[in-house]
Amino acid sequence: MFPPTRSTCYNCDMNNIFQSKEWEQFKLATGYQKSYWVGDILVLQKNLPLGYSMLYAPMANSESGIWNLESGIKEFSKQIREIARQNNSIFFRLEFNVPVAGPNSKFKILDSRFGFAKAFEEMQPEHTLLLDLSKTEEELLSEMKQKGRYNIKVASKNEVKIHFGTSPNDIDSFYNLYEQTAKRHGITHRAKKYFIQLVEILSQKGYCRVYTAKKTIGGKETDLAAMIMVYSGETAIYMFGASNDDFKNTMAPYLMQWTAIRDAKEEKYKKYDFFGIAPDDNPKHPWAGVTRFKQQFGGQAAQIAGSYDLIIQPTAYQLFKIAEKIRR
């Protein structure tokens, strides 16, 4: 038995930032109303219109003892349904941060017997690009695209300087560029508070830092590009990025990215996760441009198992699904 409890982590996996007390604190500060630990799985509750809510377990690992036996999944599902009843939840989304399931994978057990169905959308990117940091710097450079290596040199010749930190000034530099980038591409963007909370909470234990590429132009230090890195177990994750389009000829994002890769390697991380690429190199995908940028650094494409929904209220779920498609 693993009764759900509010804000009590029994065996939370500190090797997975998305299933940590810090991530719980961050999400509660940025839009989620409640949190529970069901066994060693973090479950978040978010209010929806008309008095409904949804439940969400972010990027869970497969190592949890819950998945070892059908009885564990049954008990887990039972506890989730009870939390859902208390919160008038339409559905529970269970997200897996592990490679796509194989023919004998335990994920195959999440089928209609327990009310789960593959989610109609993902909360986190399902397709990504991974660098193996066990390789030497020479190997990493040789496996890059020629354009990637060239642009790193261009940025160096342009005297671009890379800085990282977690101060309010670092967050300001990132957000100013992030806001510019979002407006340039005509996309919605998050409020500044989201990034303040992300950096302040996660950086307390070294789980986050902000990189900024700068150059002195006309006697003034100018921000050219910025990004937020998040560190989870043995993986360094490139989570958010932004750039100044007025100075794109400096190729600052290339040197900034290479610096973060080298830092992660030096700090003994085993993988560098570019966190989100277009599936199947789809040229019409909204992420096609950023995917081409990430691919300049080499790496291997990977796909995680993604999300499964435990549907609690079928009619409301279908209406929510339609509303989400319209909204997006």
Backbone torsions as a table, in degrees:
resi	resn	phi	psi	omega
1	MET	NA	143.5	175.2
2	PHE	-142.2	80.8	-177.6
3	PRO	-60.4	139.0	179.5
4	PRO	-67.7	140.8	178.6
5	THR	-133.0	150.1	177.7
6	ARG	-81.6	122.2	171.4
7	SER	54.5	39.7	174.3
8	THR	-128.9	116.3	-178.5
9	CYS	-96.4	113.8	-179.5
10	TYR	-78.0	-44.8	-174.5
11	ASN	-150.1	46.6	-174.3
12	CYS	-65.9	140.2	-173.6
13	ASP	-85.5	101.8	-179.3
14	MET	-72.0	-4.6	173.2
15	ASN	-85.0	1.5	177.9
16	ASN	-131.4	102.7	-174.8
17	ILE	-58.6	-31.0	-177.4
18	PHE	-74.1	-12.9	177.0
19	GLN	-121.1	51.5	-177.3
20	SER	-127.9	164.2	176.7
21	LYS	-62.7	-34.3	-179.4
22	GLU	-66.2	-42.2	178.1
23	TRP	-67.1	-37.8	175.8
24	GLU	-58.2	-47.9	179.9
25	GLN	-62.2	-42.4	179.9
26	PHE	-62.8	-46.6	-177.9
27	LYS	-68.1	-34.4	176.9
28	LEU	-68.1	-23.8	179.1
29	ALA	-87.5	-7.9	-172.6
30	THR	-133.9	38.3	169.4
31	GLY	126.4	-14.4	176.3
32	TYR	-98.4	146.9	-171.3
33	GLN	-98.3	-31.8	-176.8
34	LYS	-141.4	163.1	174.3
35	SER	-141.9	150.6	178.7
36	TYR	-137.7	153.0	167.6
37	TRP	-114.2	115.7	177.5
38	VAL	-105.4	102.9	-168.3
39	GLY	64.6	-122.0	178.0
40	ASP	-109.0	22.7	-179.4
41	ILE	-108.9	124.9	175.5
42	LEU	-76.7	127.4	177.9
43	VAL	-123.0	125.5	-179.0
44	LEU	-107.4	146.9	178.9
45	GLN	-118.5	131.0	179.7
46	LYS	-126.7	134.0	179.0
47	ASN	-71.8	143.1	174.9
48	LEU	-120.9	168.4	178.3
49	PRO	-59.9	160.0	174.5
50	LEU	64.7	26.0	175.7
51	GLY	81.2	5.9	177.5
52	TYR	-87.7	174.2	173.1
53	SER	-151.4	172.2	173.0
54	MET	-130.6	156.9	175.9
55	LEU	-116.8	148.6	-172.9
56	TYR	-150.9	126.9	173.2
57	ALA	-108.3	107.5	-173.6
58	PRO	-79.4	128.9	168.0
59	MET	45.6	52.3	-178.8
60	ALA	-71.5	151.1	176.4
61	ASN	-89.2	157.9	179.0
62	SER	-83.0	-9.1	-176.1
63	GLU	-75.3	-11.1	-179.6
64	SER	-55.6	137.9	178.8
65	GLY	-62.4	-16.5	179.9
66	ILE	-58.7	-34.8	-171.9
67	TRP	-88.6	-0.8	-174.1
68	ASN	-70.0	-32.5	-176.5
69	LEU	-135.6	153.7	175.4
70	GLU	-58.5	-34.5	-179.3
71	SER	-63.5	-34.2	178.2
72	GLY	-66.3	-41.9	178.6
73	ILE	-67.3	-38.7	177.8
74	LYS	-61.2	-45.2	-179.0
75	GLU	-67.0	-41.9	177.6
76	PHE	-59.2	-47.8	-179.8
77	SER	-61.4	-38.5	178.9
78	LYS	-61.6	-45.4	-179.3
79	GLN	-67.0	-38.1	178.0
80	ILE	-63.3	-42.3	179.3
81	ARG	-62.2	-35.0	177.7
82	GLU	-67.9	-42.9	176.3
83	ILE	-62.2	-40.8	179.3
84	ALA	-62.0	-41.4	178.5
85	ARG	-60.8	-42.5	-179.0
86	GLN	-65.2	-28.1	-173.5
87	ASN	-112.4	9.2	-177.2
88	ASN	50.8	47.8	-176.8
89	SER	-82.5	139.0	178.7
90	ILE	-77.9	-38.7	-177.1
91	PHE	-159.7	165.7	174.2
92	PHE	-120.8	124.5	179.6
93	ARG	-102.8	119.6	179.4
94	LEU	-106.9	115.7	-173.8
95	GLU	-109.2	131.9	-178.5
96	PHE	-108.7	126.8	179.4
97	ASN	-99.1	55.6	-178.3
98	VAL	-139.5	160.4	-179.2
99	PRO	-56.7	157.5	-179.8
100	VAL	-51.1	139.7	-176.1
101	ALA	-64.2	139.6	174.4
102	GLY	-90.5	-178.3	-175.9
103	PRO	-62.8	-26.6	-178.7
104	ASN	-108.9	16.4	-175.5
105	SER	-71.0	149.6	177.7
106	LYS	-66.5	-14.8	178.5
107	PHE	-68.2	-22.7	179.3
108	LYS	-62.4	-18.0	-178.9
109	ILE	-75.4	-16.5	-179.7
110	LEU	-83.7	73.4	-178.2
111	ASP	-121.3	-163.3	-173.3
112	SER	-64.5	-18.2	179.1
113	ARG	-59.4	-30.4	-177.6
114	PHE	-110.1	5.5	176.9
115	GLY	87.6	7.0	-179.7
116	PHE	-87.6	148.4	173.5
117	ALA	-143.9	151.0	178.4
118	LYS	-58.4	132.0	-176.7
119	ALA	-64.4	149.0	-179.1
120	PHE	-80.0	-11.3	176.5
121	GLU	-154.0	162.5	-179.4
122	GLU	-108.2	143.4	175.1
123	MET	-81.3	-40.0	177.6
124	GLN	-115.3	159.3	-177.8
125	PRO	-58.7	134.5	-179.6
126	GLU	-88.5	-26.1	179.6
127	HIS	-112.5	137.4	-178.0
128	THR	-146.6	179.5	179.5
129	LEU	-130.0	128.5	-175.4
130	LEU	-119.5	133.9	172.4
131	LEU	-101.4	138.3	176.2
132	ASP	-89.6	106.6	-175.2
133	LEU	-82.0	1.6	174.3
134	SER	-76.0	-13.9	178.1
135	LYS	-75.6	156.3	178.0
136	THR	-72.0	163.7	177.0
137	GLU	-60.7	-37.7	179.3
138	GLU	-62.7	-40.9	178.5
139	GLU	-66.5	-42.7	179.2
140	LEU	-61.4	-43.6	179.1
141	LEU	-64.9	-41.6	-178.1
142	SER	-66.5	-27.2	-179.0
143	GLU	-88.7	-5.0	174.4
144	MET	-72.0	162.0	169.2
145	LYS	-68.6	150.7	-178.8
146	GLN	-58.0	-38.2	-180.0
147	LYS	-64.2	-35.7	178.8
148	GLY	-63.2	-47.7	178.6
149	ARG	-61.6	-42.6	-179.0
150	TYR	-62.1	-44.0	-177.1
151	ASN	-69.3	-29.5	173.5
152	ILE	-62.3	-43.0	178.4
153	LYS	-65.3	-39.6	178.3
154	VAL	-59.9	-44.8	179.4
155	ALA	-62.1	-40.8	178.3
156	SER	-63.6	-43.6	179.2
157	LYS	-65.1	-28.6	177.4
158	ASN	-80.7	5.4	177.2
159	GLU	60.2	37.9	174.2
160	VAL	-73.7	133.2	179.4
161	LYS	-111.5	139.4	-178.1
162	ILE	-109.9	131.5	-179.7
163	HIS	-127.7	146.8	168.6
164	PHE	-135.5	152.8	-179.7
165	GLY	-176.3	-170.7	-179.6
166	THR	-138.9	20.9	-176.9
167	SER	-79.0	166.2	174.6
168	PRO	-56.2	-34.8	178.2
169	ASN	-65.1	-37.7	177.8
170	ASP	-63.7	-42.5	178.9
171	ILE	-65.4	-41.0	178.5
172	ASP	-60.3	-44.8	179.9
173	SER	-59.8	-46.8	178.8
174	PHE	-61.4	-49.7	-171.6
175	TYR	-66.3	-38.0	178.3
176	ASN	-59.4	-42.4	178.6
177	LEU	-72.2	-38.8	178.9
178	TYR	-61.2	-43.8	179.8
179	GLU	-64.9	-42.1	177.0
180	GLN	-60.7	-44.6	-177.9
181	THR	-63.4	-44.2	-179.7
182	ALA	-62.6	-43.7	179.9
183	LYS	-66.9	-37.0	-179.5
184	ARG	-61.9	-38.1	-178.3
185	HIS	-94.5	-0.2	177.4
186	GLY	65.8	37.2	-179.2
187	ILE	-116.8	154.5	176.4
188	THR	-69.4	153.8	-178.3
189	HIS	-142.2	160.5	-176.7
190	ARG	-78.0	155.3	176.9
191	ALA	-71.6	157.3	-177.9
192	LYS	-60.7	-33.2	-178.7
193	LYS	-56.8	-34.9	-179.4
194	TYR	-58.2	-45.4	-177.2
195	PHE	-77.0	-32.1	174.8
196	ILE	-60.9	-47.5	179.8
197	GLN	-65.2	-42.5	-179.9
198	LEU	-56.8	-51.7	-176.0
199	VAL	-71.4	-44.4	-177.0
200	GLU	-63.5	-42.8	-176.1
201	ILE	-76.0	-47.6	-174.5
202	LEU	-75.3	-27.7	-177.8
203	SER	-75.6	-12.8	-179.6
204	GLN	-58.9	-30.8	178.3
205	LYS	-116.8	20.5	176.4
206	GLY	77.7	21.5	-177.0
207	TYR	-88.8	1.6	-173.5
208	CYS	-156.1	146.5	170.9
209	ARG	-154.4	158.5	179.6
210	VAL	-110.9	125.3	174.4
211	TYR	-99.3	140.2	177.0
212	THR	-134.0	134.6	173.9
213	ALA	-100.2	127.4	-174.9
214	LYS	-129.8	158.6	175.7
215	LYS	-153.4	139.7	176.7
216	THR	-81.0	116.4	-178.2
217	ILE	-126.4	121.2	-178.8
218	GLY	60.5	34.4	179.2
219	GLY	79.4	3.8	-178.7
220	LYS	-122.6	134.5	176.9
221	GLU	-71.7	124.1	-175.1
222	THR	-118.5	135.4	176.6
223	ASP	-80.3	124.8	-177.6
224	LEU	-102.3	-35.4	-178.7
225	ALA	-160.4	158.6	178.7
226	ALA	-154.1	155.8	177.3
227	MET	-155.3	158.2	177.7
228	ILE	-112.8	124.7	176.0
229	MET	-103.1	140.0	175.1
230	VAL	-124.3	139.2	-174.3
231	TYR	-114.8	126.9	-173.7
232	SER	-135.0	106.4	-179.7
233	GLY	59.8	-117.0	-178.6
234	GLU	-97.6	12.3	-173.5
235	THR	-121.3	132.7	171.0
236	ALA	-98.1	126.8	-172.8
237	ILE	-115.1	122.1	173.4
238	TYR	-82.4	99.6	-168.7
239	MET	-94.8	-40.8	-179.3
240	PHE	-139.4	143.9	177.5
241	GLY	-142.8	157.3	179.8
242	ALA	-158.2	158.4	-179.1
243	SER	-149.5	162.3	178.2
244	ASN	-95.9	111.6	-173.7
245	ASP	-69.5	-19.9	-179.0
246	ASP	-69.2	-20.0	-176.3
247	PHE	-127.0	34.8	-176.5
248	LYS	-67.6	-19.9	178.7
249	ASN	-68.2	-13.3	177.5
250	THR	-75.7	-17.5	-178.7
251	MET	59.4	32.1	-177.0
252	ALA	-57.1	-40.6	-178.3
253	PRO	-59.4	-28.6	-179.2
254	TYR	-69.1	-46.0	178.8
255	LEU	-68.1	-37.3	178.2
256	MET	-62.0	-45.1	-179.7
257	GLN	-65.3	-44.0	179.7
258	TRP	-63.5	-37.1	177.5
259	THR	-64.0	-43.3	179.3
260	ALA	-65.2	-36.5	177.9
261	ILE	-65.4	-46.6	179.6
262	ARG	-63.2	-41.4	178.7
263	ASP	-61.7	-44.9	-179.4
264	ALA	-62.7	-40.4	178.6
265	LYS	-64.0	-44.8	179.8
266	GLU	-63.1	-32.1	-179.1
267	GLU	-88.4	12.3	170.6
268	LYS	73.9	20.4	170.4
269	TYR	-71.8	147.4	-175.5
270	LYS	-95.9	-24.4	-178.5
271	LYS	-134.8	149.7	173.2
272	TYR	-121.0	116.8	-173.8
273	ASP	-104.0	118.6	178.7
274	PHE	-78.7	-5.7	166.9
275	PHE	53.0	64.4	171.6
276	GLY	119.3	110.4	172.4
277	ILE	-136.2	163.4	176.9
278	ALA	-68.8	135.6	178.5
279	PRO	-67.8	137.9	174.7
280	ASP	58.0	28.8	179.4
281	ASP	52.3	36.1	-178.7
282	ASN	-63.0	112.3	-176.4
283	PRO	-68.6	-15.6	-179.8
284	LYS	-96.8	-2.1	-179.5
285	HIS	-69.9	144.4	179.1
286	PRO	-56.3	-23.8	-179.8
287	TRP	-96.6	14.2	-175.0
288	ALA	-60.1	-44.6	-178.5
289	GLY	-64.1	-48.5	-179.6
290	VAL	-68.7	-28.2	176.2
291	THR	-65.1	-43.1	178.1
292	ARG	-60.8	-39.6	177.8
293	PHE	-62.0	-49.2	-177.6
294	LYS	-63.7	-35.5	-178.1
295	GLN	-69.0	-15.8	177.4
296	GLN	-64.9	-18.6	-176.5
297	PHE	-96.1	6.8	-179.9
298	GLY	81.1	-149.2	179.5
299	GLY	92.9	174.3	-177.8
300	GLN	-116.4	132.3	175.4
301	ALA	-67.9	142.4	-179.7
302	ALA	-143.3	156.2	178.4
303	GLN	-132.2	131.0	177.0
304	ILE	-89.6	163.4	-178.0
305	ALA	-62.1	-28.3	175.0
306	GLY	80.3	-152.7	-167.4
307	SER	-109.2	144.5	173.9
308	TYR	-125.9	136.4	179.6
309	ASP	-103.4	131.2	168.8
310	LEU	-94.7	106.9	-172.8
311	ILE	-83.8	119.6	-176.6
312	ILE	-96.0	-44.7	-179.3
313	GLN	-123.1	93.0	-170.8
314	PRO	-55.6	-44.7	-177.4
315	THR	-66.1	-47.3	178.8
316	ALA	-63.3	-35.0	178.8
317	TYR	-62.7	-44.4	179.9
318	GLN	-64.5	-38.7	177.3
319	LEU	-66.4	-40.4	178.0
320	PHE	-62.8	-42.0	-179.7
321	LYS	-60.2	-44.0	178.3
322	ILE	-64.0	-45.0	-179.1
323	ALA	-62.0	-39.2	179.5
324	GLU	-65.8	-40.3	-179.6
325	LYS	-65.6	-38.2	177.3
326	ILE	-66.4	-43.6	-178.5
327	ARG	-62.3	-38.5	-175.8
328	ARG	-84.1	NA	NA
